[in-house]
Amino acid sequence: MIVIVNFLLAEFAAYLTYRQLVLSPFAAFIPETVAMLIFTLPVIGLAFKRPFSFAMFLVLVAFNLPAVLSGSELFYALLDAVYYFGFEDAARGMYSLISSYEGGVEQLLAVTWLYATSEVLGGIHDLVLKLRRNGVVVEGAHTAYAVAFAASAALFYLWANMRTPIFGELGGIVAGIAGIAALFAALYLIAKGAEEEINSRSRA
């Protein structure tokens, strides 16, 4: 059941990334049929019972990075470095390609939240299986899944509404890193709380 839920989370993350990709300047260089291969990654992961693997997450992050780089200090520092080493044409091409792209960190953070949520649910699932293999009767597992997912969704909703006052003065890259770190830290606490609840309600 959790594998199917994580598969759906992975496909939704793939959809968000695909939409970001086709609306970006890179759409002119990447055929739509190639971009749609993103949707096959969760299917491949199903064979290993890991539809939303860390490798897939890295691929999605890579496709979402241009939106974060757009207008950031890191992007202009990279352009300066390329120009300094004598690749003026490449620097101009990168500038014309990305500078007009009005992106943001929202999509990247949504993808991060989906991945982190799948990891939380997968961790709870692995714990339940381990306890059952050891002869422990696990009660309330479905409740733990539901509570963890609800807490994760509430966290992401609150973060989305508090992002501007908290990270508003930071650049895109810094805000993205800070937001991802905050999401992972909070979701880790949610996962540990769910695991402790399962352990307390389990009996041999």
PyRosetta script that sets phi, psi and omega in degrees:
from pyrosetta import init, pose_from_sequence

init()
pose = pose_from_sequence("MIVIVNFLLAEFAAYLTYRQLVLSPFAAFIPETVAMLIFTLPVIGLAFKRPFSFAMFLVLVAFNLPAVLSGSELFYALLDAVYYFGFEDAARGMYSLISSYEGGVEQLLAVTWLYATSEVLGGIHDLVLKLRRNGVVVEGAHTAYAVAFAASAALFYLWANMRTPIFGELGGIVAGIAGIAALFAALYLIAKGAEEEINSRSRA")
pose.set_psi(1, -48.8)
pose.set_omega(1, -179.7)
pose.set_phi(2, -65.3)
pose.set_psi(2, -32.6)
pose.set_omega(2, 177.2)
pose.set_phi(3, -61.8)
pose.set_psi(3, -40.7)
pose.set_omega(3, 178.7)
pose.set_phi(4, -67.3)
pose.set_psi(4, -41.4)
pose.set_omega(4, 177.4)
pose.set_phi(5, -60.6)
pose.set_psi(5, -45.1)
pose.set_omega(5, 179.0)
pose.set_phi(6, -66.7)
pose.set_psi(6, -32.2)
pose.set_omega(6, 174.8)
pose.set_phi(7, -62.5)
pose.set_psi(7, -43.5)
pose.set_omega(7, 178.9)
pose.set_phi(8, -66.1)
pose.set_psi(8, -38.7)
pose.set_omega(8, 176.4)
pose.set_phi(9, -62.6)
pose.set_psi(9, -40.4)
pose.set_omega(9, -179.9)
pose.set_phi(10, -66.4)
pose.set_psi(10, -41.2)
pose.set_omega(10, 179.6)
pose.set_phi(11, -66.9)
pose.set_psi(11, -36.5)
pose.set_omega(11, 177.7)
pose.set_phi(12, -67.0)
pose.set_psi(12, -40.1)
pose.set_omega(12, 175.9)
pose.set_phi(13, -63.0)
pose.set_psi(13, -38.7)
pose.set_omega(13, 176.9)
pose.set_phi(14, -64.0)
pose.set_psi(14, -39.6)
pose.set_omega(14, 178.7)
pose.set_phi(15, -63.7)
pose.set_psi(15, -43.7)
pose.set_omega(15, 178.7)
pose.set_phi(16, -61.0)
pose.set_psi(16, -41.8)
pose.set_omega(16, 179.7)
pose.set_phi(17, -68.3)
pose.set_psi(17, -41.2)
pose.set_omega(17, 177.7)
pose.set_phi(18, -60.4)
pose.set_psi(18, -45.1)
pose.set_omega(18, 179.1)
pose.set_phi(19, -62.6)
pose.set_psi(19, -39.4)
pose.set_omega(19, 177.2)
pose.set_phi(20, -63.6)
pose.set_psi(20, -39.9)
pose.set_omega(20, -176.4)
pose.set_phi(21, -68.5)
pose.set_psi(21, -45.5)
pose.set_omega(21, -176.2)
pose.set_phi(22, -71.4)
pose.set_psi(22, -19.2)
pose.set_omega(22, 178.4)
pose.set_phi(23, -93.9)
pose.set_psi(23, -4.4)
pose.set_omega(23, -177.1)
pose.set_phi(24, -90.3)
pose.set_psi(24, 166.5)
pose.set_omega(24, 176.6)
pose.set_phi(25, -62.5)
pose.set_psi(25, -20.2)
pose.set_omega(25, -178.6)
pose.set_phi(26, -73.9)
pose.set_psi(26, -10.9)
pose.set_omega(26, 179.1)
pose.set_phi(27, -61.5)
pose.set_psi(27, -25.3)
pose.set_omega(27, 179.7)
pose.set_phi(28, -70.8)
pose.set_psi(28, -18.7)
pose.set_omega(28, -176.9)
pose.set_phi(29, -108.8)
pose.set_psi(29, -15.5)
pose.set_omega(29, -177.4)
pose.set_phi(30, -113.6)
pose.set_psi(30, 112.7)
pose.set_omega(30, 178.6)
pose.set_phi(31, -57.8)
pose.set_psi(31, 147.7)
pose.set_omega(31, -177.6)
pose.set_phi(32, -60.8)
pose.set_psi(32, -35.4)
pose.set_omega(32, 179.7)
pose.set_phi(33, -63.8)
pose.set_psi(33, -34.8)
pose.set_omega(33, 177.6)
pose.set_phi(34, -70.4)
pose.set_psi(34, -42.8)
pose.set_omega(34, 179.1)
pose.set_phi(35, -60.5)
pose.set_psi(35, -34.2)
pose.set_omega(35, -177.7)
pose.set_phi(36, -72.2)
pose.set_psi(36, -10.6)
pose.set_omega(36, 176.1)
pose.set_phi(37, -63.9)
pose.set_psi(37, -18.2)
pose.set_omega(37, 176.6)
pose.set_phi(38, -56.4)
pose.set_psi(38, -34.9)
pose.set_omega(38, -177.0)
pose.set_phi(39, -70.3)
pose.set_psi(39, -15.3)
pose.set_omega(39, 179.8)
pose.set_phi(40, -83.9)
pose.set_psi(40, -16.1)
pose.set_omega(40, -177.1)
pose.set_phi(41, -60.5)
pose.set_psi(41, -45.5)
pose.set_omega(41, 176.9)
pose.set_phi(42, -63.7)
pose.set_psi(42, -32.8)
pose.set_omega(42, 179.2)
pose.set_phi(43, -64.7)
pose.set_psi(43, -42.9)
pose.set_omega(43, 176.9)
pose.set_phi(44, -63.1)
pose.set_psi(44, -41.0)
pose.set_omega(44, -180.0)
pose.set_phi(45, -63.5)
pose.set_psi(45, -27.2)
pose.set_omega(45, 178.9)
pose.set_phi(46, -59.0)
pose.set_psi(46, -33.0)
pose.set_omega(46, -179.5)
pose.set_phi(47, -62.7)
pose.set_psi(47, -24.2)
pose.set_omega(47, 179.6)
pose.set_phi(48, -108.6)
pose.set_psi(48, 11.4)
pose.set_omega(48, -178.0)
pose.set_phi(49, 57.9)
pose.set_psi(49, 28.6)
pose.set_omega(49, 176.9)
pose.set_phi(50, -135.0)
pose.set_psi(50, 72.0)
pose.set_omega(50, -176.3)
pose.set_phi(51, -63.5)
pose.set_psi(51, -27.4)
pose.set_omega(51, 178.1)
pose.set_phi(52, -117.7)
pose.set_psi(52, 77.1)
pose.set_omega(52, -176.4)
pose.set_phi(53, -80.8)
pose.set_psi(53, 166.7)
pose.set_omega(53, 177.5)
pose.set_phi(54, -66.3)
pose.set_psi(54, -34.2)
pose.set_omega(54, 177.9)
pose.set_phi(55, -62.1)
pose.set_psi(55, -42.9)
pose.set_omega(55, 177.5)
pose.set_phi(56, -63.7)
pose.set_psi(56, -40.9)
pose.set_omega(56, 178.9)
pose.set_phi(57, -58.6)
pose.set_psi(57, -43.0)
pose.set_omega(57, 179.2)
pose.set_phi(58, -62.8)
pose.set_psi(58, -38.8)
pose.set_omega(58, 177.7)
pose.set_phi(59, -62.7)
pose.set_psi(59, -45.0)
pose.set_omega(59, -179.7)
pose.set_phi(60, -65.1)
pose.set_psi(60, -38.9)
pose.set_omega(60, 177.4)
pose.set_phi(61, -61.6)
pose.set_psi(61, -43.3)
pose.set_omega(61, -179.8)
pose.set_phi(62, -60.0)
pose.set_psi(62, -40.5)
pose.set_omega(62, 179.8)
pose.set_phi(63, -72.9)
pose.set_psi(63, -23.3)
pose.set_omega(63, -179.4)
pose.set_phi(64, -92.5)
pose.set_psi(64, -12.0)
pose.set_omega(64, -176.2)
pose.set_phi(65, -62.4)
pose.set_psi(65, -39.9)
pose.set_omega(65, -179.4)
pose.set_phi(66, -54.5)
pose.set_psi(66, -36.0)
pose.set_omega(66, 179.4)
pose.set_phi(67, -65.9)
pose.set_psi(67, -32.2)
pose.set_omega(67, 178.9)
pose.set_phi(68, -78.1)
pose.set_psi(68, -37.9)
pose.set_omega(68, -179.1)
pose.set_phi(69, -67.0)
pose.set_psi(69, -30.7)
pose.set_omega(69, -175.6)
pose.set_phi(70, -55.2)
pose.set_psi(70, 120.3)
pose.set_omega(70, 176.7)
pose.set_phi(71, 78.5)
pose.set_psi(71, 2.8)
pose.set_omega(71, -178.3)
pose.set_phi(72, -86.6)
pose.set_psi(72, 159.4)
pose.set_omega(72, 177.9)
pose.set_phi(73, -64.9)
pose.set_psi(73, -33.7)
pose.set_omega(73, 179.3)
pose.set_phi(74, -62.5)
pose.set_psi(74, -39.8)
pose.set_omega(74, 179.5)
pose.set_phi(75, -61.6)
pose.set_psi(75, -45.5)
pose.set_omega(75, -179.2)
pose.set_phi(76, -70.1)
pose.set_psi(76, -32.6)
pose.set_omega(76, 175.4)
pose.set_phi(77, -65.8)
pose.set_psi(77, -38.8)
pose.set_omega(77, 177.1)
pose.set_phi(78, -64.3)
pose.set_psi(78, -41.1)
pose.set_omega(78, 177.6)
pose.set_phi(79, -61.8)
pose.set_psi(79, -43.1)
pose.set_omega(79, 179.3)
pose.set_phi(80, -61.1)
pose.set_psi(80, -39.9)
pose.set_omega(80, 179.8)
pose.set_phi(81, -66.1)
pose.set_psi(81, -44.0)
pose.set_omega(81, 178.8)
pose.set_phi(82, -62.2)
pose.set_psi(82, -41.9)
pose.set_omega(82, 179.8)
pose.set_phi(83, -66.4)
pose.set_psi(83, -39.7)
pose.set_omega(83, -177.8)
pose.set_phi(84, -62.6)
pose.set_psi(84, -36.9)
pose.set_omega(84, -178.6)
pose.set_phi(85, -83.6)
pose.set_psi(85, 11.6)
pose.set_omega(85, 171.3)
pose.set_phi(86, 92.4)
pose.set_psi(86, 8.8)
pose.set_omega(86, 179.5)
pose.set_phi(87, -99.3)
pose.set_psi(87, 63.1)
pose.set_omega(87, -175.2)
pose.set_phi(88, -61.6)
pose.set_psi(88, -43.2)
pose.set_omega(88, -178.7)
pose.set_phi(89, -63.7)
pose.set_psi(89, -40.9)
pose.set_omega(89, 178.9)
pose.set_phi(90, -64.4)
pose.set_psi(90, -40.8)
pose.set_omega(90, 179.4)
pose.set_phi(91, -63.5)
pose.set_psi(91, -42.4)
pose.set_omega(91, 179.0)
pose.set_phi(92, -65.6)
pose.set_psi(92, -39.5)
pose.set_omega(92, 179.1)
pose.set_phi(93, -64.1)
pose.set_psi(93, -43.3)
pose.set_omega(93, 177.7)
pose.set_phi(94, -62.7)
pose.set_psi(94, -40.1)
pose.set_omega(94, -179.1)
pose.set_phi(95, -65.5)
pose.set_psi(95, -45.4)
pose.set_omega(95, -178.9)
pose.set_phi(96, -67.5)
pose.set_psi(96, -27.8)
pose.set_omega(96, -177.6)
pose.set_phi(97, -78.2)
pose.set_psi(97, -42.4)
pose.set_omega(97, -170.0)
pose.set_phi(98, -103.3)
pose.set_psi(98, -30.0)
pose.set_omega(98, -172.2)
pose.set_phi(99, -60.6)
pose.set_psi(99, -32.7)
pose.set_omega(99, -178.4)
pose.set_phi(100, -87.4)
pose.set_psi(100, -1.0)
pose.set_omega(100, -177.2)
pose.set_phi(101, -81.7)
pose.set_psi(101, 114.1)
pose.set_omega(101, -179.3)
pose.set_phi(102, -89.5)
pose.set_psi(102, 87.3)
pose.set_omega(102, -178.5)
pose.set_phi(103, -106.3)
pose.set_psi(103, -162.5)
pose.set_omega(103, -179.6)
pose.set_phi(104, -175.8)
pose.set_psi(104, -178.9)
pose.set_omega(104, -177.3)
pose.set_phi(105, -92.6)
pose.set_psi(105, -5.2)
pose.set_omega(105, -172.3)
pose.set_phi(106, -59.6)
pose.set_psi(106, -47.0)
pose.set_omega(106, -177.9)
pose.set_phi(107, -65.2)
pose.set_psi(107, -42.2)
pose.set_omega(107, -179.9)
pose.set_phi(108, -62.5)
pose.set_psi(108, -40.7)
pose.set_omega(108, 180.0)
pose.set_phi(109, -70.2)
pose.set_psi(109, -34.3)
pose.set_omega(109, 176.1)
pose.set_phi(110, -64.4)
pose.set_psi(110, -43.1)
pose.set_omega(110, 177.6)
pose.set_phi(111, -63.4)
pose.set_psi(111, -41.1)
pose.set_omega(111, 178.2)
pose.set_phi(112, -62.2)
pose.set_psi(112, -43.5)
pose.set_omega(112, 179.0)
pose.set_phi(113, -62.2)
pose.set_psi(113, -43.3)
pose.set_omega(113, 179.5)
pose.set_phi(114, -61.8)
pose.set_psi(114, -43.1)
pose.set_omega(114, 179.2)
pose.set_phi(115, -65.3)
pose.set_psi(115, -46.7)
pose.set_omega(115, -178.5)
pose.set_phi(116, -63.4)
pose.set_psi(116, -37.7)
pose.set_omega(116, 177.7)
pose.set_phi(117, -64.4)
pose.set_psi(117, -40.4)
pose.set_omega(117, 178.0)
pose.set_phi(118, -64.1)
pose.set_psi(118, -35.1)
pose.set_omega(118, 177.8)
pose.set_phi(119, -68.4)
pose.set_psi(119, -39.3)
pose.set_omega(119, 177.6)
pose.set_phi(120, -61.9)
pose.set_psi(120, -49.1)
pose.set_omega(120, -179.7)
pose.set_phi(121, -64.1)
pose.set_psi(121, -40.5)
pose.set_omega(121, 178.6)
pose.set_phi(122, -64.8)
pose.set_psi(122, -37.7)
pose.set_omega(122, 178.0)
pose.set_phi(123, -64.8)
pose.set_psi(123, -41.3)
pose.set_omega(123, 176.9)
pose.set_phi(124, -63.6)
pose.set_psi(124, -42.3)
pose.set_omega(124, 179.8)
pose.set_phi(125, -61.2)
pose.set_psi(125, -44.4)
pose.set_omega(125, 179.5)
pose.set_phi(126, -62.9)
pose.set_psi(126, -38.7)
pose.set_omega(126, 178.9)
pose.set_phi(127, -64.8)
pose.set_psi(127, -43.8)
pose.set_omega(127, 179.6)
pose.set_phi(128, -61.3)
pose.set_psi(128, -44.6)
pose.set_omega(128, 179.2)
pose.set_phi(129, -62.8)
pose.set_psi(129, -41.0)
pose.set_omega(129, 179.8)
pose.set_phi(130, -62.9)
pose.set_psi(130, -44.7)
pose.set_omega(130, 179.8)
pose.set_phi(131, -63.0)
pose.set_psi(131, -41.8)
pose.set_omega(131, -178.9)
pose.set_phi(132, -67.6)
pose.set_psi(132, -35.7)
pose.set_omega(132, 177.1)
pose.set_phi(133, -65.4)
pose.set_psi(133, -27.5)
pose.set_omega(133, 178.9)
pose.set_phi(134, -89.9)
pose.set_psi(134, 11.9)
pose.set_omega(134, 175.9)
pose.set_phi(135, 81.5)
pose.set_psi(135, 16.1)
pose.set_omega(135, -179.2)
pose.set_phi(136, -93.3)
pose.set_psi(136, 132.5)
pose.set_omega(136, 175.4)
pose.set_phi(137, -81.8)
pose.set_psi(137, 120.0)
pose.set_omega(137, -176.8)
pose.set_phi(138, -101.2)
pose.set_psi(138, 121.6)
pose.set_omega(138, 178.7)
pose.set_phi(139, -110.6)
pose.set_psi(139, 144.0)
pose.set_omega(139, 175.0)
pose.set_phi(140, 76.8)
pose.set_psi(140, 21.1)
pose.set_omega(140, -178.7)
pose.set_phi(141, -63.4)
pose.set_psi(141, -43.5)
pose.set_omega(141, -178.9)
pose.set_phi(142, -64.3)
pose.set_psi(142, -35.0)
pose.set_omega(142, 176.9)
pose.set_phi(143, -64.8)
pose.set_psi(143, -39.9)
pose.set_omega(143, 179.0)
pose.set_phi(144, -63.2)
pose.set_psi(144, -41.0)
pose.set_omega(144, 176.3)
pose.set_phi(145, -59.8)
pose.set_psi(145, -48.2)
pose.set_omega(145, -176.3)
pose.set_phi(146, -64.3)
pose.set_psi(146, -43.6)
pose.set_omega(146, -179.6)
pose.set_phi(147, -65.5)
pose.set_psi(147, -42.6)
pose.set_omega(147, 179.8)
pose.set_phi(148, -62.4)
pose.set_psi(148, -43.7)
pose.set_omega(148, -179.7)
pose.set_phi(149, -67.0)
pose.set_psi(149, -42.9)
pose.set_omega(149, -179.9)
pose.set_phi(150, -63.3)
pose.set_psi(150, -42.6)
pose.set_omega(150, 178.7)
pose.set_phi(151, -64.6)
pose.set_psi(151, -39.3)
pose.set_omega(151, 178.2)
pose.set_phi(152, -64.2)
pose.set_psi(152, -43.9)
pose.set_omega(152, 179.6)
pose.set_phi(153, -65.1)
pose.set_psi(153, -41.2)
pose.set_omega(153, 178.7)
pose.set_phi(154, -64.3)
pose.set_psi(154, -39.5)
pose.set_omega(154, 178.0)
pose.set_phi(155, -61.0)
pose.set_psi(155, -46.5)
pose.set_omega(155, -179.0)
pose.set_phi(156, -65.2)
pose.set_psi(156, -39.2)
pose.set_omega(156, 178.4)
pose.set_phi(157, -62.5)
pose.set_psi(157, -45.0)
pose.set_omega(157, 179.6)
pose.set_phi(158, -65.0)
pose.set_psi(158, -41.5)
pose.set_omega(158, -179.8)
pose.set_phi(159, -63.0)
pose.set_psi(159, -41.9)
pose.set_omega(159, -179.2)
pose.set_phi(160, -61.5)
pose.set_psi(160, -34.5)
pose.set_omega(160, -178.0)
pose.set_phi(161, -85.9)
pose.set_psi(161, -19.2)
pose.set_omega(161, -179.8)
pose.set_phi(162, -102.8)
pose.set_psi(162, -1.7)
pose.set_omega(162, -173.6)
pose.set_phi(163, -61.1)
pose.set_psi(163, -44.5)
pose.set_omega(163, -175.6)
pose.set_phi(164, -63.3)
pose.set_psi(164, -51.1)
pose.set_omega(164, 178.7)
pose.set_phi(165, -65.4)
pose.set_psi(165, -28.4)
pose.set_omega(165, -177.6)
pose.set_phi(166, -83.4)
pose.set_psi(166, -47.9)
pose.set_omega(166, -174.1)
pose.set_phi(167, -110.5)
pose.set_psi(167, 10.0)
pose.set_omega(167, -172.5)
pose.set_phi(168, -59.2)
pose.set_psi(168, -29.9)
pose.set_omega(168, -177.6)
pose.set_phi(169, -88.9)
pose.set_psi(169, -4.2)
pose.set_omega(169, -177.9)
pose.set_phi(170, -91.3)
pose.set_psi(170, 155.1)
pose.set_omega(170, 175.5)
pose.set_phi(171, -71.0)
pose.set_psi(171, 168.3)
pose.set_omega(171, -176.1)
pose.set_phi(172, -57.5)
pose.set_psi(172, -45.7)
pose.set_omega(172, -178.2)
pose.set_phi(173, -66.1)
pose.set_psi(173, -46.8)
pose.set_omega(173, -178.8)
pose.set_phi(174, -63.9)
pose.set_psi(174, -42.8)
pose.set_omega(174, 178.7)
pose.set_phi(175, -62.8)
pose.set_psi(175, -39.4)
pose.set_omega(175, 179.1)
pose.set_phi(176, -64.0)
pose.set_psi(176, -46.0)
pose.set_omega(176, 179.5)
pose.set_phi(177, -64.4)
pose.set_psi(177, -43.7)
pose.set_omega(177, -179.8)
pose.set_phi(178, -63.2)
pose.set_psi(178, -42.0)
pose.set_omega(178, -179.8)
pose.set_phi(179, -65.9)
pose.set_psi(179, -43.0)
pose.set_omega(179, 179.2)
pose.set_phi(180, -63.6)
pose.set_psi(180, -43.7)
pose.set_omega(180, 179.2)
pose.set_phi(181, -61.5)
pose.set_psi(181, -42.2)
pose.set_omega(181, -179.8)
pose.set_phi(182, -64.6)
pose.set_psi(182, -41.4)
pose.set_omega(182, 179.7)
pose.set_phi(183, -63.8)
pose.set_psi(183, -47.0)
pose.set_omega(183, -178.9)
pose.set_phi(184, -63.6)
pose.set_psi(184, -40.5)
pose.set_omega(184, -179.6)
pose.set_phi(185, -64.1)
pose.set_psi(185, -45.9)
pose.set_omega(185, -178.5)
pose.set_phi(186, -67.2)
pose.set_psi(186, -40.6)
pose.set_omega(186, 179.9)
pose.set_phi(187, -69.1)
pose.set_psi(187, -30.8)
pose.set_omega(187, 175.2)
pose.set_phi(188, -63.0)
pose.set_psi(188, -42.5)
pose.set_omega(188, 178.7)
pose.set_phi(189, -64.7)
pose.set_psi(189, -39.0)
pose.set_omega(189, 177.3)
pose.set_phi(190, -62.2)
pose.set_psi(190, -43.7)
pose.set_omega(190, -179.8)
pose.set_phi(191, -63.3)
pose.set_psi(191, -43.4)
pose.set_omega(191, 179.9)
pose.set_phi(192, -64.9)
pose.set_psi(192, -38.0)
pose.set_omega(192, 177.9)
pose.set_phi(193, -64.2)
pose.set_psi(193, -40.9)
pose.set_omega(193, 178.9)
pose.set_phi(194, -66.2)
pose.set_psi(194, -40.0)
pose.set_omega(194, 178.8)
pose.set_phi(195, -64.5)
pose.set_psi(195, -40.9)
pose.set_omega(195, 179.0)
pose.set_phi(196, -65.6)
pose.set_psi(196, -36.5)
pose.set_omega(196, 178.4)
pose.set_phi(197, -65.0)
pose.set_psi(197, -41.9)
pose.set_omega(197, 178.5)
pose.set_phi(198, -64.2)
pose.set_psi(198, -44.7)
pose.set_omega(198, 179.8)
pose.set_phi(199, -61.6)
pose.set_psi(199, -37.9)
pose.set_omega(199, -178.4)
pose.set_phi(200, -71.7)
pose.set_psi(200, -25.2)
pose.set_omega(200, -177.8)
pose.set_phi(201, -99.1)
pose.set_psi(201, 0.9)
pose.set_omega(201, 179.7)
pose.set_phi(202, -88.8)
pose.set_psi(202, 151.3)
pose.set_omega(202, 177.9)
pose.set_phi(203, -144.5)
pose.set_psi(203, 147.3)
pose.set_omega(203, -179.3)
pose.set_phi(204, -73.5)
pose.dump_pdb("model.pdb")
